[in-house]
Amino acid sequence: MEQNAKDQFRMKFYRLAVQLNIIILLVVVPILFLFIFPQRFAGIRYPLIAVMLIAALILAINFRTAYLETRAWLHEQPDEKEA
């Protein structure tokens, strides 16, 4: 793999890693809101949880698409055979 392709892969991987971390946070934080703050934020708790879970779902769909594109791009790259 050429240096330019390695740099592209590094940026694609970085983007996917950050996106996956955000998805994890968007799923974990609503669970914490449900159990840690049951009486506090009573008026906005459920709408906030719904918004975060919907955002996680949308981001997960985007992540899956980007992952499949990156995977296909990576398979198209020529391998370096070290002899």
N, CA, C and O atoms as a GROMACS GRO file, in nm:
protein
  332
    1MET      N    1   0.084  -0.117   0.000
    1MET     CA    2   0.000   0.000   0.000
    1MET      C    3   0.089   0.124   0.000
    1MET      O    4   0.186   0.132   0.076
    2GLU      N    5   0.057   0.217  -0.083
    2GLU     CA    6   0.134   0.340  -0.094
    2GLU      C    7   0.114   0.428   0.029
    2GLU      O    8   0.020   0.410   0.106
    3GLN      N    9   0.204   0.523   0.046
    3GLN     CA   10   0.197   0.613   0.162
    3GLN      C   11   0.069   0.696   0.158
    3GLN      O   12   0.007   0.719   0.262
    4ASN      N   13   0.030   0.741   0.039
    4ASN     CA   14  -0.092   0.820   0.026
    4ASN      C   15  -0.214   0.737   0.068
    4ASN      O   16  -0.302   0.788   0.137
    5ALA      N   17  -0.218   0.612   0.028
    5ALA     CA   18  -0.328   0.524   0.065
    5ALA      C   19  -0.327   0.496   0.214
    5ALA      O   20  -0.433   0.485   0.276
    6LYS      N   21  -0.208   0.483   0.273
    6LYS     CA   22  -0.199   0.462   0.418
    6LYS      C   23  -0.253   0.583   0.493
    6LYS      O   24  -0.323   0.568   0.594
    7ASP      N   25  -0.221   0.702   0.445
    7ASP     CA   26  -0.272   0.823   0.510
    7ASP      C   27  -0.424   0.832   0.498
    7ASP      O   28  -0.493   0.870   0.593
    8GLN      N   29  -0.476   0.797   0.381
    8GLN     CA   30  -0.620   0.797   0.362
    8GLN      C   31  -0.686   0.696   0.456
    8GLN      O   32  -0.789   0.726   0.517
    9PHE      N   33  -0.629   0.578   0.467
    9PHE     CA   34  -0.684   0.476   0.555
    9PHE      C   35  -0.680   0.521   0.701
    9PHE      O   36  -0.774   0.497   0.777
   10ARG      N   37  -0.572   0.586   0.739
   10ARG     CA   38  -0.559   0.634   0.877
   10ARG      C   39  -0.672   0.733   0.908
   10ARG      O   40  -0.731   0.726   1.016
   11MET      N   41  -0.701   0.824   0.817
   11MET     CA   42  -0.808   0.921   0.840
   11MET      C   43  -0.945   0.854   0.839
   11MET      O   44  -1.032   0.889   0.920
   12LYS      N   45  -0.965   0.759   0.749
   12LYS     CA   46  -1.093   0.687   0.746
   12LYS      C   47  -1.113   0.607   0.874
   12LYS      O   48  -1.223   0.605   0.930
   13PHE      N   49  -1.008   0.542   0.920
   13PHE     CA   50  -1.016   0.464   1.043
   13PHE      C   51  -1.043   0.555   1.163
   13PHE      O   52  -1.124   0.522   1.249
   14TYR      N   53  -0.975   0.669   1.168
   14TYR     CA   54  -0.995   0.764   1.276
   14TYR      C   55  -1.140   0.811   1.280
   14TYR      O   56  -1.200   0.818   1.387
   15ARG      N   57  -1.195   0.844   1.164
   15ARG     CA   58  -1.333   0.890   1.156
   15ARG      C   59  -1.429   0.782   1.205
   15ARG      O   60  -1.522   0.810   1.281
   16LEU      N   61  -1.406   0.658   1.163
   16LEU     CA   62  -1.493   0.549   1.206
   16LEU      C   63  -1.481   0.524   1.356
   16LEU      O   64  -1.580   0.495   1.423
   17ALA      N   65  -1.361   0.534   1.410
   17ALA     CA   66  -1.341   0.511   1.553
   17ALA      C   67  -1.412   0.619   1.636
   17ALA      O   68  -1.476   0.588   1.736
   18VAL      N   69  -1.401   0.743   1.594
   18VAL     CA   70  -1.468   0.852   1.666
   18VAL      C   71  -1.620   0.835   1.656
   18VAL      O   72  -1.691   0.854   1.754
   19GLN      N   73  -1.666   0.800   1.539
   19GLN     CA   74  -1.810   0.781   1.519
   19GLN      C   75  -1.862   0.667   1.607
   19GLN      O   76  -1.970   0.679   1.665
   20LEU      N   77  -1.789   0.559   1.616
   20LEU     CA   78  -1.831   0.446   1.699
   20LEU      C   79  -1.834   0.485   1.847
   20LEU      O   80  -1.924   0.444   1.919
   21ASN      N   81  -1.736   0.562   1.891
   21ASN     CA   82  -1.736   0.608   2.030
   21ASN      C   83  -1.856   0.698   2.060
   21ASN      O   84  -1.914   0.689   2.168
   22ILE      N   85  -1.893   0.782   1.967
   22ILE     CA   86  -2.010   0.868   1.985
   22ILE      C   87  -2.137   0.784   1.992
   22ILE      O   88  -2.225   0.813   2.074
   23ILE      N   89  -2.148   0.682   1.909
   23ILE     CA   90  -2.264   0.594   1.913
   23ILE      C   91  -2.274   0.526   2.049
   23ILE      O   92  -2.383   0.520   2.107
   24ILE      N   93  -2.163   0.477   2.100
   24ILE     CA   94  -2.164   0.412   2.231
   24ILE      C   95  -2.210   0.509   2.339
   24ILE      O   96  -2.292   0.474   2.424
   25LEU      N   97  -2.158   0.631   2.336
   25LEU     CA   98  -2.201   0.731   2.435
   25LEU      C   99  -2.349   0.765   2.422
   25LEU      O  100  -2.417   0.784   2.523
   26LEU      N  101  -2.398   0.774   2.299
   26LEU     CA  102  -2.539   0.807   2.279
   26LEU      C  103  -2.632   0.694   2.323
   26LEU      O  104  -2.752   0.718   2.340
   27VAL      N  105  -2.581   0.575   2.340
   27VAL     CA  106  -2.662   0.465   2.391
   27VAL      C  107  -2.649   0.454   2.543
   27VAL      O  108  -2.747   0.424   2.612
   28VAL      N  109  -2.531   0.478   2.596
   28VAL     CA  110  -2.506   0.461   2.740
   28VAL      C  111  -2.565   0.576   2.821
   28VAL      O  112  -2.622   0.553   2.928
   29VAL      N  113  -2.552   0.698   2.774
   29VAL     CA  114  -2.599   0.813   2.851
   29VAL      C  115  -2.750   0.808   2.878
   29VAL      O  116  -2.790   0.836   2.991
   30PRO      N  117  -2.835   0.772   2.781
   30PRO     CA  118  -2.978   0.761   2.814
   30PRO      C  119  -3.007   0.654   2.920
   30PRO      O  120  -3.099   0.671   3.001
   31ILE      N  121  -2.931   0.546   2.921
   31ILE     CA  122  -2.951   0.444   3.023
   31ILE      C  123  -2.916   0.501   3.160
   31ILE      O  124  -2.985   0.476   3.259
   32LEU      N  125  -2.808   0.579   3.166
   32LEU     CA  126  -2.772   0.644   3.291
   32LEU      C  127  -2.879   0.744   3.334
   32LEU      O  128  -2.912   0.752   3.452
   33PHE      N  129  -2.933   0.820   3.239
   33PHE     CA  130  -3.041   0.914   3.271
   33PHE      C  131  -3.161   0.841   3.329
   33PHE      O  132  -3.227   0.893   3.419
   34LEU      N  133  -3.189   0.723   3.279
   34LEU     CA  134  -3.304   0.648   3.326
   34LEU      C  135  -3.288   0.604   3.471
   34LEU      O  136  -3.385   0.608   3.547
   35PHE      N  137  -3.169   0.561   3.510
   35PHE     CA  138  -3.150   0.505   3.643
   35PHE      C  139  -3.089   0.602   3.745
   35PHE      O  140  -3.123   0.595   3.863
   36ILE      N  141  -3.002   0.690   3.703
   36ILE     CA  142  -2.936   0.778   3.798
   36ILE      C  143  -3.020   0.901   3.829
   36ILE      O  144  -3.022   0.948   3.943
   37PHE      N  145  -3.088   0.953   3.731
   37PHE     CA  146  -3.169   1.074   3.751
   37PHE      C  147  -3.317   1.044   3.733
   37PHE      O  148  -3.380   1.103   3.645
   38PRO      N  149  -3.375   0.955   3.812
   38PRO     CA  150  -3.515   0.920   3.788
   38PRO      C  151  -3.614   1.032   3.820
   38PRO      O  152  -3.710   1.050   3.746
   39GLN      N  153  -3.593   1.108   3.928
   39GLN     CA  154  -3.688   1.212   3.964
   39GLN      C  155  -3.648   1.350   3.910
   39GLN      O  156  -3.733   1.432   3.877
   40ARG      N  157  -3.520   1.371   3.902
   40ARG     CA  158  -3.470   1.495   3.846
   40ARG      C  159  -3.494   1.493   3.695
   40ARG      O  160  -3.499   1.385   3.637
   41PHE      N  161  -3.508   1.601   3.633
   41PHE     CA  162  -3.530   1.610   3.487
   41PHE      C  163  -3.654   1.531   3.444
   41PHE      O  164  -3.656   1.477   3.333
   42ALA      N  165  -3.756   1.524   3.528
   42ALA     CA  166  -3.873   1.441   3.498
   42ALA      C  167  -3.944   1.488   3.371
   42ALA      O  168  -3.995   1.406   3.294
   43GLY      N  169  -3.948   1.617   3.348
   43GLY     CA  170  -4.020   1.669   3.232
   43GLY      C  171  -3.948   1.647   3.100
   43GLY      O  172  -4.013   1.629   2.997
   44ILE      N  173  -3.817   1.648   3.102
   44ILE     CA  174  -3.744   1.637   2.976
   44ILE      C  175  -3.669   1.504   2.962
   44ILE      O  176  -3.602   1.480   2.862
   45ARG      N  177  -3.682   1.419   3.062
   45ARG     CA  178  -3.603   1.296   3.062
   45ARG      C  179  -3.637   1.206   2.943
   45ARG      O  180  -3.547   1.166   2.869
   46TYR      N  181  -3.764   1.174   2.924
   46TYR     CA  182  -3.800   1.081   2.816
   46TYR      C  183  -3.779   1.139   2.676
   46TYR      O  184  -3.728   1.069   2.588
   47PRO      N  185  -3.815   1.265   2.652
   47PRO     CA  186  -3.784   1.320   2.519
   47PRO      C  187  -3.633   1.325   2.492
   47PRO      O  188  -3.590   1.299   2.379
   48LEU      N  189  -3.554   1.357   2.593
   48LEU     CA  190  -3.409   1.361   2.577
   48LEU      C  191  -3.353   1.222   2.546
   48LEU      O  192  -3.265   1.207   2.462
   49ILE      N  193  -3.404   1.122   2.615
   49ILE     CA  194  -3.363   0.984   2.590
   49ILE      C  195  -3.399   0.943   2.448
   49ILE      O  196  -3.318   0.882   2.378
   50ALA      N  197  -3.521   0.977   2.405
   50ALA     CA  198  -3.565   0.942   2.270
   50ALA      C  199  -3.477   1.009   2.164
   50ALA      O  200  -3.439   0.945   2.065
   51VAL      N  201  -3.446   1.136   2.184
   51VAL     CA  202  -3.363   1.208   2.087
   51VAL      C  203  -3.224   1.145   2.079
   51VAL      O  204  -3.170   1.128   1.970
   52MET      N  205  -3.167   1.111   2.194
   52MET     CA  206  -3.033   1.051   2.193
   52MET      C  207  -3.032   0.915   2.126
   52MET      O  208  -2.940   0.883   2.051
   53LEU      N  209  -3.135   0.834   2.151
   53LEU     CA  210  -3.139   0.702   2.088
   53LEU      C  211  -3.164   0.712   1.938
   53LEU      O  212  -3.108   0.633   1.861
   54ILE      N  213  -3.246   0.806   1.896
   54ILE     CA  214  -3.269   0.826   1.753
   54ILE      C  215  -3.140   0.875   1.686
   54ILE      O  216  -3.106   0.830   1.576
   55ALA      N  217  -3.069   0.966   1.752
   55ALA     CA  218  -2.941   1.013   1.698
   55ALA      C  219  -2.842   0.898   1.688
   55ALA      O  220  -2.767   0.888   1.591
   56ALA      N  221  -2.841   0.808   1.789
   56ALA     CA  222  -2.752   0.692   1.784
   56ALA      C  223  -2.787   0.601   1.668
   56ALA      O  224  -2.699   0.548   1.601
   57LEU      N  225  -2.916   0.583   1.644
   57LEU     CA  226  -2.960   0.497   1.533
   57LEU      C  227  -2.919   0.556   1.398
   57LEU      O  228  -2.869   0.484   1.311
   58ILE      N  229  -2.940   0.685   1.380
   58ILE     CA  230  -2.901   0.751   1.255
   58ILE      C  231  -2.750   0.744   1.235
   58ILE      O  232  -2.703   0.716   1.125
   59LEU      N  233  -2.676   0.769   1.340
   59LEU     CA  234  -2.530   0.764   1.332
   59LEU      C  235  -2.482   0.621   1.306
   59LEU      O  236  -2.383   0.600   1.236
   60ALA      N  237  -2.552   0.522   1.363
   60ALA     CA  238  -2.514   0.382   1.341
   60ALA      C  239  -2.535   0.342   1.195
   60ALA      O  240  -2.454   0.269   1.138
   61ILE      N  241  -2.642   0.391   1.135
   61ILE     CA  242  -2.666   0.362   0.993
   61ILE      C  243  -2.557   0.427   0.908
   61ILE      O  244  -2.505   0.365   0.815
   62ASN      N  245  -2.523   0.552   0.940
   62ASN     CA  246  -2.415   0.621   0.869
   62ASN      C  247  -2.282   0.549   0.890
   62ASN      O  248  -2.204   0.535   0.796
   63PHE      N  249  -2.256   0.503   1.012
   63PHE     CA  250  -2.134   0.430   1.043
   63PHE      C  251  -2.125   0.302   0.960
   63PHE      O  252  -2.020   0.272   0.903
   64ARG      N  253  -2.233   0.228   0.953
   64ARG     CA  254  -2.233   0.102   0.877
   64ARG      C  255  -2.202   0.128   0.729
   64ARG      O  256  -2.124   0.056   0.668
   65THR      N  257  -2.263   0.230   0.673
   65THR     CA  258  -2.237   0.264   0.534
   65THR      C  259  -2.091   0.303   0.512
   65THR      O  260  -2.027   0.256   0.418
   66ALA      N  261  -2.038   0.388   0.599
   66ALA     CA  262  -1.899   0.431   0.586
   66ALA      C  263  -1.804   0.314   0.608
   66ALA      O  264  -1.700   0.305   0.542
   67TYR      N  265  -1.838   0.225   0.700
   67TYR     CA  266  -1.754   0.108   0.725
   67TYR      C  267  -1.748   0.018   0.602
   67TYR      O  268  -1.640  -0.028   0.564
   68LEU      N  269  -1.862  -0.007   0.541
   68LEU     CA  270  -1.863  -0.093   0.422
   68LEU      C  271  -1.787  -0.028   0.306
   68LEU      O  272  -1.718  -0.098   0.231
   69GLU      N  273  -1.800   0.104   0.291
   69GLU     CA  274  -1.725   0.173   0.186
   69GLU      C  275  -1.575   0.166   0.213
   69GLU      O  276  -1.496   0.143   0.121
   70THR      N  277  -1.534   0.186   0.338
   70THR     CA  278  -1.392   0.181   0.373
   70THR      C  279  -1.338   0.040   0.354
   70THR      O  280  -1.226   0.022   0.306
   71ARG      N  281  -1.416  -0.057   0.391
   71ARG     CA  282  -1.374  -0.197   0.375
   71ARG      C  283  -1.356  -0.231   0.227
   71ARG      O  284  -1.257  -0.295   0.190
   72ALA      N  285  -1.450  -0.189   0.143
   72ALA     CA  286  -1.438  -0.214  -0.001
   72ALA      C  287  -1.317  -0.140  -0.058
   72ALA      O  288  -1.243  -0.194  -0.140
   73TRP      N  289  -1.296  -0.016  -0.014
   73TRP     CA  290  -1.180   0.061  -0.060
   73TRP      C  291  -1.050  -0.007  -0.019
   73TRP      O  292  -0.955  -0.011  -0.098
   74LEU      N  293  -1.046  -0.060   0.102
   74LEU     CA  294  -0.925  -0.126   0.150
   74LEU      C  295  -0.895  -0.253   0.071
   74LEU      O  296  -0.779  -0.283   0.043
   75HIS      N  297  -0.998  -0.327   0.035
   75HIS     CA  298  -0.977  -0.448  -0.044
   75HIS      C  299  -0.932  -0.418  -0.187
   75HIS      O  300  -0.870  -0.502  -0.252
   76GLU      N  301  -0.962  -0.298  -0.236
   76GLU     CA  302  -0.917  -0.258  -0.370
   76GLU      C  303  -0.769  -0.219  -0.373
   76GLU      O  304  -0.708  -0.219  -0.480
   77GLN      N  305  -0.713  -0.186  -0.258
   77GLN     CA  306  -0.574  -0.143  -0.253
   77GLN      C  307  -0.481  -0.261  -0.278
   77GLN      O  308  -0.504  -0.371  -0.226
   78PRO      N  309  -0.376  -0.239  -0.356
   78PRO     CA  310  -0.283  -0.348  -0.383
   78PRO      C  311  -0.199  -0.380  -0.258
   78PRO      O  312  -0.160  -0.292  -0.182
   79ASP      N  313  -0.174  -0.507  -0.240
   79ASP     CA  314  -0.090  -0.551  -0.128
   79ASP      C  315   0.057  -0.538  -0.167
   79ASP      O  316   0.096  -0.558  -0.282
   80GLU      N  317   0.137  -0.504  -0.067
   80GLU     CA  318   0.282  -0.502  -0.089
   80GLU      C  319   0.336  -0.637  -0.049
   80GLU      O  320   0.318  -0.681   0.065
   81LYS      N  321   0.400  -0.702  -0.139
   81LYS     CA  322   0.462  -0.831  -0.111
   81LYS      C  323   0.608  -0.807  -0.077
   81LYS      O  324   0.687  -0.768  -0.163
   82GLU      N  325   0.643  -0.830   0.048
   82GLU     CA  326   0.782  -0.812   0.089
   82GLU      C  327   0.856  -0.943   0.070
   82GLU      O  328   0.816  -1.046   0.122
   83ALA      N  329   0.962  -0.937  -0.003
   83ALA     CA  330   1.037  -1.058  -0.031
   83ALA      C  331   1.169  -1.058   0.042
   83ALA      O  332   1.247  -1.153   0.031
   0.00000   0.00000   0.00000
